[in-house]
Amino acid sequence: MPEFILVNPQIAPYVAHIQLNRPKELNALNLELMLEIKEVLIQLDADENVRAIVLSGNERAFAAGADIKQMAGRTAVDMLKIDQFTTWDSIRKTKKPLIAAVSGFALGGGCELMMICDMVIASETAQFGQPEISIGVMPGAGGTQRLTRAVGKVKAMEMVLTGKFINAEEALKYGLVNKVVPIEHYLNEAVNLASVIAEKSPIAVQMAKESVLKAFEMPLQEALFFERKNFYMLFATEDQKEGMAAFVEKRKAVFKGQ
């Protein structure tokens, strides 16, 4: 059983929920917690009864950063040997949609973990930041890259070089989150979003997610070619036949992931 996360494989039909569970440490991300997330996501990715996944902390904190106590005494050689970012790379490769439900602090590694997710629902209390500069380092799990792609160069520079936080409304303005809701609704709103996605063809959703992510990894023409191949491949699925038949027959499609 995981020690640092709580897992509900069916918080809603076809929707799983992972909750970070180190409340005394504001869900600080130690190596063990990240490994647990990685292992559970691998399991959920292989589970046909799961089509979308919600990742949350608690009302006080999504995750207030990495576990600094665990890192403070390490050398550069220690960090290379530990190679903690292979765990992050595995999480990034999750095929099913990941939706972050964020309340309170999403700072440092917490903000980086949130940005690995595909969509973000934030409570009105949420605060986002990359404050690593204040302890003599810099973001190392994608913060300088994903934040820049989300909010643009000048805002990313300000956040990374000053360590200042932004609130939920600013995050919405800069495109870092999808929606801001009252704190009592943030988790339900994320589950509702996941449920809408879970009603779609899981194969089409997976291929569409892959294609969107390629927009950040490939030149335009290569990405368009990738998109086209995925589009053609979906015509080999039963879900494509069901979806188009349901549209013609004016009924709701029932997708089986085949």
MARLUMTOR-379650 format. One record per residue: residue in one letter; x, y, z of N, C-alpha, C in turn. Coordinates in Angstrom, 2 decimals, decimal comma. Example, Ala and Ser with C-alpha at 12.3 -4.5 7.8 and 13.67 -1.06 7.14 Angstrom:
% residues 2
- A  13,19  -5,69  7,80  12,30  -4,50  7,80  13,20  -3,30  7,80
- S  12,85  -2,25  7,08  13,67  -1,06  7,14  12,90  0,03  7,87
END
This chain:
% residues 258
- M  0,84  -1,20  0,00  0,00  0,00  0,00  0,88  1,25  0,00
- P  0,52  2,24  -0,80  1,30  3,48  -0,80  1,26  4,15  0,58
- E  2,37  4,79  0,93  2,46  5,46  2,22  2,13  6,94  2,14
- F  2,43  7,55  0,99  2,34  9,00  0,90  1,25  9,50  -0,05
- I  0,48  8,60  -0,64  -0,64  8,99  -1,48  -1,86  8,13  -1,16
- L  -3,04  8,69  -1,44  -4,29  7,94  -1,33  -4,82  7,74  -2,74
- V  -5,32  6,55  -3,03  -5,77  6,23  -4,38  -7,21  5,73  -4,34
- N  -8,05  6,39  -5,13  -9,43  5,94  -5,34  -9,57  5,62  -6,82
- P  -9,62  4,34  -7,18  -9,65  3,99  -8,61  -10,96  4,31  -9,31
- Q  -12,00  4,65  -8,54  -13,29  4,97  -9,16  -13,99  6,07  -8,36
- I  -13,46  7,27  -8,39  -14,13  8,39  -7,73  -15,38  8,78  -8,50
- A  -15,39  8,42  -9,77  -16,55  8,56  -10,66  -16,38  7,50  -11,74
- P  -17,43  7,18  -12,51  -17,26  6,16  -13,55  -16,07  6,45  -14,47
- Y  -15,16  5,50  -14,53  -13,96  5,57  -15,38  -12,98  6,67  -14,97
- V  -13,15  7,24  -13,78  -12,25  8,31  -13,31  -11,58  7,86  -12,01
- A  -10,25  7,93  -11,99  -9,47  7,62  -10,78  -8,99  8,91  -10,13
- H  -8,69  8,82  -8,84  -8,23  9,99  -8,09  -7,00  9,60  -7,28
- I  -5,93  10,37  -7,44  -4,73  10,23  -6,62  -4,62  11,49  -5,78
- Q  -4,50  11,32  -4,46  -4,35  12,46  -3,56  -3,00  12,39  -2,86
- L  -2,21  13,44  -2,98  -0,96  13,53  -2,24  -1,30  13,61  -0,75
- N  -0,56  12,86  0,08  -0,98  12,72  1,47  0,19  12,84  2,44
- R  0,82  14,02  2,42  1,80  14,38  3,45  1,36  15,73  4,04
- P  0,22  15,78  4,69  -0,36  17,06  5,10  0,53  17,89  6,02
- K  1,27  17,25  6,93  2,12  18,02  7,85  3,24  18,73  7,11
- E  3,67  18,15  6,00  4,75  18,74  5,20  4,22  19,52  4,00
- L  2,92  19,85  4,03  2,27  20,53  2,90  2,51  19,79  1,59
- N  2,49  18,45  1,69  2,66  17,57  0,53  3,98  17,77  -0,20
- A  5,02  18,10  0,55  6,35  18,23  -0,06  6,71  16,92  -0,77
- L  7,33  17,06  -1,93  7,56  15,92  -2,81  8,89  15,26  -2,50
- N  8,87  14,22  -1,68  10,09  13,45  -1,47  10,20  12,36  -2,53
- L  11,34  11,68  -2,57  11,57  10,66  -3,60  10,54  9,54  -3,52
- E  10,19  9,17  -2,30  9,27  8,05  -2,11  7,88  8,38  -2,63
- L  7,40  9,58  -2,35  6,08  10,00  -2,84  6,05  9,99  -4,37
- M  7,11  10,52  -5,00  7,14  10,57  -6,46  7,16  9,17  -7,07
- L  7,88  8,26  -6,43  7,89  6,88  -6,91  6,51  6,25  -6,80
- E  5,81  6,56  -5,71  4,45  6,03  -5,55  3,52  6,56  -6,63
- I  3,62  7,85  -6,93  2,80  8,42  -8,02  3,12  7,70  -9,33
- K  4,39  7,55  -9,62  4,81  6,88  -10,85  4,22  5,47  -10,95
- E  4,36  4,69  -9,89  3,91  3,30  -9,92  2,39  3,20  -10,05
- V  1,67  4,07  -9,35  0,21  4,03  -9,44  -0,26  4,48  -10,82
- L  0,39  5,47  -11,40  0,01  5,91  -12,74  0,26  4,81  -13,78
- I  1,31  4,05  -13,63  1,55  2,92  -14,53  0,39  1,92  -14,43
- Q  -0,04  1,64  -13,20  -1,15  0,72  -12,99  -2,45  1,25  -13,59
- L  -2,71  2,53  -13,35  -3,96  3,13  -13,84  -3,95  3,23  -15,37
- D  -2,78  3,47  -15,94  -2,67  3,54  -17,40  -3,04  2,20  -18,03
- A  -2,78  1,11  -17,31  -3,06  -0,23  -17,84  -4,46  -0,72  -17,50
- D  -5,20  0,03  -16,71  -6,53  -0,37  -16,24  -7,60  0,11  -17,21
- E  -8,30  -0,82  -17,85  -9,32  -0,45  -18,83  -10,53  0,23  -18,20
- N  -10,66  0,13  -16,89  -11,77  0,78  -16,19  -11,44  2,22  -15,80
- V  -10,27  2,68  -16,18  -9,86  4,06  -15,92  -9,60  4,75  -17,25
- R  -10,24  5,90  -17,45  -10,06  6,64  -18,70  -9,52  8,05  -18,47
- A  -9,58  8,53  -17,24  -9,03  9,85  -16,90  -8,65  9,82  -15,42
- I  -7,67  10,66  -15,05  -7,11  10,62  -13,71  -7,04  12,03  -13,14
- V  -7,52  12,20  -11,92  -7,44  13,47  -11,21  -6,33  13,36  -10,16
- L  -5,46  14,36  -10,12  -4,38  14,42  -9,15  -4,58  15,65  -8,27
- S  -4,63  15,45  -6,95  -4,88  16,58  -6,05  -4,00  16,50  -4,81
- G  -3,98  17,59  -4,08  -3,42  17,58  -2,73  -4,58  17,72  -1,76
- N  -4,47  18,71  -0,86  -5,59  19,03  0,02  -5,89  20,52  -0,09
- E  -6,77  21,02  0,74  -7,17  22,43  0,61  -6,02  23,39  0,91
- R  -5,09  23,01  1,78  -3,97  23,90  2,12  -2,88  23,91  1,06
- A  -2,67  22,76  0,43  -1,56  22,68  -0,51  -1,75  21,55  -1,50
- F  -1,58  21,86  -2,76  -1,40  20,80  -3,77  -0,06  20,14  -3,47
- A  1,01  20,93  -3,54  2,34  20,52  -3,06  3,17  21,78  -2,95
- A  3,76  21,99  -1,77  4,48  23,23  -1,51  5,92  23,19  -1,98
- G  6,28  22,16  -2,75  7,62  22,08  -3,31  8,26  20,74  -3,06
- A  9,54  20,65  -3,42  10,30  19,43  -3,14  10,63  19,37  -1,64
- D  11,01  18,19  -1,19  11,40  18,01  0,20  12,85  18,49  0,35
- I  13,01  19,74  0,77  14,34  20,35  0,84  15,22  19,64  1,86
- K  14,65  19,16  2,95  15,45  18,45  3,95  16,11  17,22  3,34
- Q  15,45  16,60  2,38  15,99  15,41  1,75  17,13  15,74  0,79
- M  17,16  16,98  0,29  18,15  17,35  -0,71  19,30  18,20  -0,18
- A  19,11  18,85  0,95  20,02  19,91  1,39  21,49  19,50  1,45
- G  21,78  18,29  1,89  23,17  17,88  2,06  23,78  17,18  0,88
- R  23,07  17,08  -0,21  23,57  16,31  -1,35  24,56  17,09  -2,20
- T  25,42  16,33  -2,87  26,37  16,92  -3,82  25,83  16,74  -5,23
- A  26,52  17,37  -6,19  26,12  17,21  -7,59  26,21  15,74  -8,02
- V  27,24  15,05  -7,52  27,40  13,62  -7,84  26,25  12,81  -7,25
- D  25,85  13,14  -6,02  24,69  12,46  -5,41  23,46  12,62  -6,28
- M  23,23  13,84  -6,74  22,03  14,11  -7,54  22,06  13,34  -8,85
- L  23,25  13,26  -9,46  23,37  12,50  -10,71  23,10  11,02  -10,48
- K  23,60  10,48  -9,38  23,40  9,06  -9,10  21,95  8,74  -8,77
- I  21,32  9,62  -8,01  19,91  9,40  -7,66  19,04  9,48  -8,90
- D  19,35  10,41  -9,80  18,66  10,58  -11,08  17,13  10,59  -10,88
- Q  16,69  11,48  -10,00  15,27  11,51  -9,64  14,35  11,87  -10,79
- F  14,89  12,49  -11,82  14,02  12,98  -12,88  13,57  11,87  -13,84
- T  14,15  10,66  -13,73  13,60  9,55  -14,50  12,18  9,24  -14,04
- T  11,93  9,44  -12,74  10,57  9,26  -12,22  9,63  10,29  -12,83
- W  10,08  11,54  -12,90  9,26  12,59  -13,51  9,00  12,29  -14,99
- D  10,01  11,76  -15,69  9,84  11,43  -17,10  8,77  10,36  -17,29
- S  8,75  9,38  -16,37  7,74  8,33  -16,43  6,35  8,91  -16,22
- I  6,20  9,81  -15,26  4,90  10,45  -15,00  4,45  11,22  -16,23
- R  5,39  11,93  -16,85  5,07  12,71  -18,06  4,55  11,83  -19,19
- K  4,95  10,58  -19,22  4,57  9,68  -20,31  3,21  9,00  -20,08
- T  2,52  9,36  -19,01  1,18  8,81  -18,77  0,29  9,05  -19,99
- K  -0,34  8,01  -20,48  -1,11  8,11  -21,72  -2,51  8,70  -21,49
- K  -3,06  8,42  -20,33  -4,42  8,90  -20,06  -4,39  10,34  -19,57
- P  -5,46  11,09  -19,80  -5,47  12,49  -19,37  -5,30  12,64  -17,86
- L  -4,44  13,57  -17,49  -4,20  13,89  -16,09  -4,75  15,28  -15,82
- I  -5,61  15,40  -14,82  -6,21  16,68  -14,48  -5,80  17,03  -13,05
- A  -5,12  18,15  -12,88  -4,71  18,59  -11,55  -5,82  19,39  -10,90
- A  -6,13  19,07  -9,65  -7,06  19,85  -8,84  -6,23  20,55  -7,78
- V  -6,10  21,86  -7,89  -5,13  22,60  -7,09  -5,82  23,56  -6,13
- S  -5,47  23,44  -4,85  -5,90  24,39  -3,83  -4,68  24,74  -3,00
- G  -4,59  25,98  -2,54  -3,44  26,36  -1,74  -2,17  26,42  -2,57
- F  -1,07  26,00  -1,96  0,24  26,17  -2,58  0,52  25,14  -3,67
- A  0,97  25,62  -4,82  1,56  24,78  -5,87  2,88  25,45  -6,22
- L  3,93  25,09  -5,48  5,19  25,83  -5,55  6,33  24,89  -5,90
- G  7,32  25,43  -6,60  8,50  24,65  -6,92  8,13  23,36  -7,63
- G  8,56  22,23  -7,05  8,22  20,94  -7,63  6,73  20,71  -7,72
- G  5,97  21,31  -6,80  4,51  21,19  -6,87  3,94  21,85  -8,10
- C  4,47  23,02  -8,44  4,04  23,70  -9,66  4,48  22,91  -10,88
- E  5,67  22,34  -10,82  6,17  21,54  -11,94  5,34  20,27  -12,13
- L  4,96  19,62  -11,04  4,10  18,44  -11,14  2,76  18,82  -11,73
- M  2,21  19,94  -11,29  0,95  20,42  -11,84  1,06  20,65  -13,35
- M  2,19  21,21  -13,79  2,35  21,53  -15,21  2,56  20,29  -16,08
- I  2,94  19,17  -15,48  2,99  17,91  -16,23  1,57  17,47  -16,59
- C  0,62  17,82  -15,73  -0,78  17,45  -15,98  -1,30  18,15  -17,23
- D  -2,36  17,61  -17,80  -2,88  18,10  -19,07  -3,85  19,27  -18,91
- M  -4,52  19,33  -17,77  -5,46  20,41  -17,47  -5,40  20,69  -15,99
- V  -5,82  21,90  -15,61  -5,72  22,30  -14,20  -6,99  23,05  -13,78
- I  -7,62  22,57  -12,72  -8,71  23,29  -12,06  -8,15  23,84  -10,75
- A  -8,32  25,13  -10,53  -7,75  25,76  -9,34  -8,84  26,32  -8,44
- S  -8,61  26,24  -7,14  -9,49  26,93  -6,21  -9,08  28,39  -6,13
- E  -9,95  29,21  -5,59  -9,65  30,64  -5,45  -8,47  30,91  -4,53
- T  -8,10  29,93  -3,71  -6,98  30,10  -2,77  -5,64  29,70  -3,36
- A  -5,63  29,17  -4,56  -4,41  28,61  -5,12  -3,34  29,69  -5,33
- Q  -2,09  29,30  -5,07  -0,94  30,16  -5,34  0,12  29,34  -6,06
- F  0,73  29,95  -7,08  1,66  29,25  -7,95  3,00  29,97  -7,96
- G  4,07  29,21  -8,01  5,37  29,87  -8,05  6,51  28,89  -8,21
- Q  7,65  29,43  -8,61  8,91  28,68  -8,70  9,93  29,43  -7,84
- P  9,90  29,22  -6,53  10,73  30,01  -5,61  12,13  29,44  -5,38
- E  12,58  28,51  -6,23  13,87  27,86  -6,01  15,03  28,85  -5,93
- I  14,92  29,96  -6,64  16,00  30,94  -6,67  16,32  31,46  -5,26
- S  15,32  31,44  -4,39  15,50  31,97  -3,03  16,30  31,04  -2,13
- I  16,52  29,79  -2,57  17,36  28,88  -1,79  18,61  28,50  -2,58
- G  18,96  29,32  -3,56  20,23  29,15  -4,24  20,27  28,16  -5,37
- V  19,10  27,73  -5,85  19,06  26,83  -7,00  18,06  27,38  -8,02
- M  17,60  26,52  -8,90  16,63  26,92  -9,92  15,71  25,74  -10,18
- P  14,60  25,94  -10,88  13,73  24,81  -11,19  14,50  23,74  -11,98
- G  14,24  22,47  -11,65  14,96  21,39  -12,32  14,07  20,30  -12,88
- A  12,75  20,41  -12,68  11,83  19,38  -13,18  10,92  19,96  -14,26
- G  11,46  20,88  -15,04  10,69  21,44  -16,15  10,15  22,83  -15,91
- G  10,42  23,40  -14,75  9,83  24,69  -14,42  10,20  25,81  -15,37
- T  11,47  25,88  -15,80  11,85  26,96  -16,70  11,29  26,75  -18,10
- Q  10,97  25,52  -18,44  10,51  25,21  -19,80  8,98  25,24  -19,92
- R  8,30  24,48  -19,08  6,84  24,43  -19,18  6,20  25,74  -18,75
- L  6,77  26,40  -17,73  6,21  27,68  -17,31  6,33  28,71  -18,43
- T  7,47  28,74  -19,10  7,68  29,68  -20,21  6,69  29,42  -21,33
- R  6,47  28,15  -21,65  5,52  27,81  -22,71  4,10  28,18  -22,32
- A  3,81  28,15  -21,03  2,45  28,46  -20,57  2,20  29,96  -20,47
- V  3,12  30,70  -19,84  2,83  32,10  -19,51  3,64  33,10  -20,34
- G  4,59  32,62  -21,13  5,42  33,52  -21,92  6,73  33,87  -21,23
- K  7,68  34,40  -22,02  9,03  34,62  -21,50  9,09  35,61  -20,36
- V  8,48  36,78  -20,51  8,72  37,83  -19,52  8,11  37,47  -18,16
- K  6,92  36,86  -18,18  6,30  36,48  -16,91  7,06  35,32  -16,27
- A  7,50  34,37  -17,10  8,29  33,25  -16,56  9,59  33,75  -15,96
- M  10,25  34,68  -16,64  11,48  35,26  -16,10  11,23  35,92  -14,74
- E  10,15  36,67  -14,65  9,83  37,33  -13,39  9,62  36,32  -12,27
- M  8,83  35,28  -12,56  8,53  34,29  -11,53  9,77  33,50  -11,13
- V  10,57  33,09  -12,10  11,73  32,26  -11,82  12,86  33,05  -11,16
- L  13,07  34,29  -11,60  14,21  35,07  -11,09  13,93  35,81  -9,79
- T  12,65  36,04  -9,50  12,31  36,70  -8,23  11,77  35,71  -7,21
- G  11,24  34,60  -7,66  10,61  33,65  -6,75  9,22  34,05  -6,30
- K  8,66  35,12  -6,89  7,34  35,59  -6,47  6,24  34,64  -6,93
- F  5,17  34,59  -6,12  4,02  33,75  -6,43  3,00  34,55  -7,25
- I  2,15  33,83  -7,96  0,96  34,45  -8,56  -0,27  33,75  -8,00
- N  -1,38  34,48  -7,95  -2,60  33,89  -7,41  -3,41  33,21  -8,52
- A  -4,55  32,67  -8,14  -5,34  31,87  -9,08  -5,83  32,70  -10,27
- E  -6,28  33,92  -10,02  -6,79  34,74  -11,12  -5,68  35,12  -12,09
- E  -4,49  35,40  -11,56  -3,36  35,67  -12,44  -3,00  34,43  -13,25
- A  -3,02  33,27  -12,60  -2,72  32,02  -13,31  -3,72  31,78  -14,45
- L  -4,98  32,11  -14,21  -6,00  31,98  -15,25  -5,72  32,97  -16,38
- K  -5,40  34,18  -16,03  -5,10  35,23  -17,03  -3,94  34,82  -17,92
- Y  -2,92  34,19  -17,35  -1,73  33,83  -18,11  -1,80  32,44  -18,75
- G  -2,93  31,76  -18,60  -3,10  30,48  -19,26  -2,47  29,30  -18,55
- L  -2,19  29,45  -17,27  -1,58  28,37  -16,51  -2,62  27,38  -16,00
- V  -3,87  27,82  -15,84  -4,96  26,95  -15,39  -6,16  27,10  -16,31
- N  -7,04  26,11  -16,27  -8,25  26,14  -17,11  -9,37  26,95  -16,50
- K  -9,51  26,84  -15,15  -10,69  27,42  -14,50  -10,39  27,65  -13,03
- V  -10,98  28,70  -12,48  -10,88  28,99  -11,04  -12,28  28,90  -10,44
- V  -12,40  28,16  -9,34  -13,70  27,95  -8,70  -13,56  28,13  -7,19
- P  -14,66  28,31  -6,47  -14,59  28,38  -5,00  -13,95  27,12  -4,43
- I  -13,30  27,28  -3,30  -12,51  26,18  -2,72  -13,35  24,92  -2,49
- E  -14,62  25,11  -2,15  -15,45  23,93  -1,85  -15,81  23,13  -3,10
- H  -15,49  23,67  -4,28  -15,88  22,98  -5,52  -14,70  22,50  -6,36
- Y  -13,48  22,83  -5,95  -12,36  22,60  -6,88  -12,16  21,12  -7,24
- L  -12,30  20,22  -6,26  -12,10  18,80  -6,56  -13,25  18,27  -7,40
- N  -14,49  18,61  -7,04  -15,64  18,16  -7,82  -15,57  18,68  -9,26
- E  -15,11  19,91  -9,42  -15,00  20,48  -10,77  -13,98  19,70  -11,60
- A  -12,87  19,30  -10,99  -11,87  18,50  -11,70  -12,42  17,12  -12,05
- V  -13,16  16,52  -11,11  -13,77  15,21  -11,38  -14,81  15,33  -12,49
- N  -15,58  16,40  -12,48  -16,58  16,60  -13,54  -15,92  16,73  -14,90
- L  -14,81  17,48  -14,96  -14,08  17,61  -16,22  -13,55  16,25  -16,67
- A  -12,98  15,50  -15,74  -12,49  14,16  -16,06  -13,62  13,25  -16,54
- S  -14,79  13,40  -15,95  -15,94  12,56  -16,33  -16,40  12,84  -17,75
- V  -16,37  14,10  -18,15  -16,73  14,45  -19,54  -15,76  13,76  -20,50
- I  -14,48  13,81  -20,18  -13,48  13,18  -21,04  -13,64  11,67  -21,04
- A  -13,98  11,10  -19,88  -14,11  9,64  -19,75  -15,26  9,08  -20,58
- E  -16,19  9,93  -20,98  -17,29  9,48  -21,83  -16,89  9,34  -23,30
- K  -15,74  9,89  -23,66  -15,28  9,85  -25,05  -14,54  8,54  -25,33
- S  -14,20  8,33  -26,58  -13,42  7,15  -26,94  -12,04  7,23  -26,31
- P  -11,68  6,26  -25,47  -10,37  6,34  -24,82  -9,20  6,28  -25,79
- I  -9,38  5,59  -26,91  -8,30  5,54  -27,91  -8,15  6,89  -28,58
- A  -9,25  7,51  -28,94  -9,19  8,83  -29,56  -8,63  9,86  -28,60
- V  -9,02  9,77  -27,33  -8,51  10,70  -26,33  -6,99  10,56  -26,19
- Q  -6,52  9,33  -26,13  -5,08  9,10  -26,00  -4,32  9,68  -27,19
- M  -4,82  9,42  -28,39  -4,12  9,90  -29,58  -4,22  11,42  -29,71
- A  -5,33  11,98  -29,29  -5,46  13,44  -29,32  -4,51  14,09  -28,32
- K  -4,38  13,50  -27,12  -3,43  14,01  -26,13  -2,01  13,97  -26,67
- E  -1,63  12,84  -27,27  -0,29  12,72  -27,86  -0,05  13,81  -28,89
- S  -1,06  14,05  -29,71  -0,90  15,03  -30,79  -0,76  16,45  -30,26
- V  -1,54  16,81  -29,25  -1,41  18,14  -28,66  -0,01  18,33  -28,08
- L  0,49  17,32  -27,37  1,81  17,43  -26,76  2,91  17,57  -27,81
- K  2,71  17,00  -28,98  3,72  17,12  -30,03  3,88  18,55  -30,50
- A  2,87  19,38  -30,29  2,98  20,79  -30,67  4,11  21,48  -29,92
- F  4,49  20,94  -28,74  5,57  21,53  -27,95  6,92  20,86  -28,20
- E  6,91  19,79  -29,00  8,12  19,00  -29,16  8,65  18,94  -30,59
- M  7,81  19,30  -31,56  8,17  19,14  -32,97  7,97  20,44  -33,74
- P  8,72  20,61  -34,85  8,37  21,69  -35,79  6,98  21,45  -36,36
- L  6,35  22,49  -36,85  4,95  22,41  -37,26  4,69  21,32  -38,29
- Q  5,47  21,23  -39,34  5,19  20,26  -40,39  5,29  18,83  -39,88
- E  6,29  18,55  -39,04  6,41  17,21  -38,46  5,23  16,91  -37,55
- A  4,81  17,89  -36,77  3,68  17,70  -35,86  2,39  17,48  -36,63
- L  2,21  18,20  -37,74  1,02  18,00  -38,58  1,01  16,59  -39,16
- F  2,17  16,08  -39,55  2,25  14,72  -40,09  1,90  13,71  -39,01
- F  2,37  13,94  -37,77  2,04  13,06  -36,65  0,55  13,07  -36,39
- E  -0,04  14,26  -36,38  -1,48  14,40  -36,18  -2,26  13,62  -37,24
- R  -1,84  13,74  -38,49  -2,54  13,10  -39,60  -2,50  11,58  -39,46
- K  -1,34  11,05  -39,08  -1,24  9,60  -38,91  -2,17  9,11  -37,82
- N  -2,23  9,83  -36,69  -3,14  9,43  -35,62  -4,59  9,51  -36,06
- F  -4,91  10,54  -36,84  -6,28  10,68  -37,37  -6,64  9,48  -38,23
- Y  -5,77  9,10  -39,15  -6,05  7,95  -40,02  -6,16  6,66  -39,21
- M  -5,30  6,48  -38,23  -5,30  5,24  -37,43  -6,61  5,04  -36,69
- L  -7,27  6,12  -36,31  -8,52  5,99  -35,57  -9,64  5,37  -36,41
- F  -9,49  5,38  -37,72  -10,49  4,76  -38,58  -10,38  3,23  -38,58
- A  -9,40  2,71  -37,85  -9,30  1,26  -37,68  -9,96  0,80  -36,38
- T  -10,59  1,72  -35,65  -11,16  1,38  -34,35  -12,67  1,18  -34,42
- E  -13,17  0,35  -33,51  -14,62  0,17  -33,37  -15,26  1,46  -32,84
- D  -14,53  2,19  -32,01  -15,07  3,43  -31,46  -15,38  4,45  -32,54
- Q  -14,55  4,50  -33,58  -14,82  5,43  -34,69  -16,14  5,05  -35,39
- K  -16,33  3,76  -35,62  -17,57  3,31  -36,27  -18,78  3,62  -35,38
- E  -18,65  3,35  -34,09  -19,73  3,63  -33,15  -20,01  5,13  -33,07
- G  -18,97  5,93  -32,97  -19,15  7,37  -32,83  -19,85  7,99  -34,02
- M  -19,44  7,60  -35,21  -20,05  8,18  -36,42  -21,46  7,63  -36,65
- A  -21,66  6,35  -36,31  -23,00  5,78  -36,43  -23,95  6,47  -35,47
- A  -23,51  6,71  -34,24  -24,35  7,38  -33,25  -24,70  8,80  -33,70
- F  -23,75  9,48  -34,33  -24,01  10,83  -34,82  -25,09  10,80  -35,90
- V  -24,98  9,87  -36,84  -25,95  9,76  -37,94  -27,32  9,37  -37,40
- E  -27,34  8,50  -36,39  -28,60  7,99  -35,84  -29,16  8,88  -34,73
- K  -28,47  9,98  -34,45  -28,91  10,96  -33,45  -29,12  10,31  -32,07
- R  -28,10  9,56  -31,63  -28,11  8,96  -30,29  -26,75  9,15  -29,64
- K  -26,67  8,86  -28,37  -25,41  9,00  -27,65  -24,52  7,81  -27,92
- A  -23,27  8,06  -28,25  -22,33  6,97  -28,53  -21,93  6,28  -27,24
- V  -21,70  4,99  -27,34  -21,20  4,19  -26,22  -19,84  3,64  -26,65
- F  -18,79  4,21  -26,11  -17,45  3,84  -26,52  -16,90  2,74  -25,61
- K  -16,22  1,77  -26,23  -15,71  0,61  -25,49  -14,18  0,56  -25,47
- G  -13,53  1,51  -26,12  -12,08  1,49  -26,14  -11,51  0,39  -27,02
- Q  -12,26  0,09  -28,08  -11,83  -0,97  -29,03  -11,64  -0,39  -30,43
END
